[in-house]
Amino acid sequence: MKVLSSFLLFVWEILKIVIIALVIVIPIRYFLFQPFIVKGQSMEPNFEDSNYLIVDELSYR
C-alpha cells in the first residue's frame, strides 16, 4: 500500500509540473512568438526554402 501511495504521489507531482509548463508555454507560443518554416522560393535571397523562423507576434498588434 505504501508503494502505491508513493507512486501516486510521484505521478501527481509530474502531472502538476506538466500542467504548469503548459500554462506557461501555450500563451507564449500562440500570442508572443510563433515558429514558421519557409516554403518555396518566395522569400529568397533573405531566407532559403525550409528555413525555420520565429516571428514576433506583438509587433503586428
C-alpha positions as CSV (number, residue, x, y, z in Angstrom):
1,M,0.0,0.0,0.0
2,K,2.9,2.4,0.8
3,V,4.5,1.7,-2.6
4,L,1.2,2.5,-4.3
5,S,0.8,5.7,-2.3
6,S,4.3,6.9,-3.1
7,F,3.8,6.1,-6.8
8,L,0.6,8.1,-6.9
9,L,2.3,11.0,-5.2
10,F,5.1,10.8,-7.8
11,V,2.5,10.8,-10.7
12,W,0.7,13.7,-9.1
13,E,3.9,15.7,-8.9
14,I,4.8,15.0,-12.5
15,L,1.3,16.0,-13.6
16,K,1.5,19.3,-11.7
17,I,4.8,20.1,-13.4
18,V,3.4,19.3,-16.9
19,I,0.3,21.4,-16.3
20,I,2.3,24.4,-15.1
21,A,4.6,24.1,-18.1
22,L,1.7,24.0,-20.5
23,V,0.1,27.1,-18.8
24,I,3.4,28.9,-19.3
25,V,4.3,27.7,-22.8
26,I,1.0,27.8,-24.7
27,P,0.3,31.5,-24.3
28,I,3.9,32.3,-25.2
29,R,3.7,30.0,-28.3
30,Y,0.4,31.4,-29.6
31,F,0.4,35.0,-28.6
32,L,4.1,36.2,-28.3
33,F,6.2,34.1,-30.7
34,Q,5.3,31.7,-33.5
35,P,7.6,29.4,-35.4
36,F,7.3,29.2,-39.2
37,I,9.0,27.2,-41.8
38,V,9.7,28.9,-45.1
39,K,8.1,27.0,-48.0
40,G,9.1,27.8,-51.5
41,Q,11.4,30.4,-53.0
42,S,9.2,33.5,-52.3
43,M,11.5,34.9,-49.6
44,E,14.8,34.5,-51.4
45,P,17.5,35.8,-51.1
46,N,16.9,36.6,-47.4
47,F,15.5,33.2,-46.5
48,E,16.0,29.8,-48.2
49,D,13.5,27.1,-48.6
50,S,12.9,25.1,-45.3
51,N,14.5,27.8,-43.1
52,Y,13.0,27.9,-39.6
53,L,11.9,31.4,-38.4
54,I,10.5,32.6,-35.1
55,V,8.1,35.5,-35.7
56,D,7.3,38.2,-33.0
57,E,3.5,38.4,-32.8
58,L,3.5,41.6,-30.6
59,S,4.8,43.8,-33.3
60,Y,1.7,43.1,-35.5
61,R,-1.0,44.0,-33.0
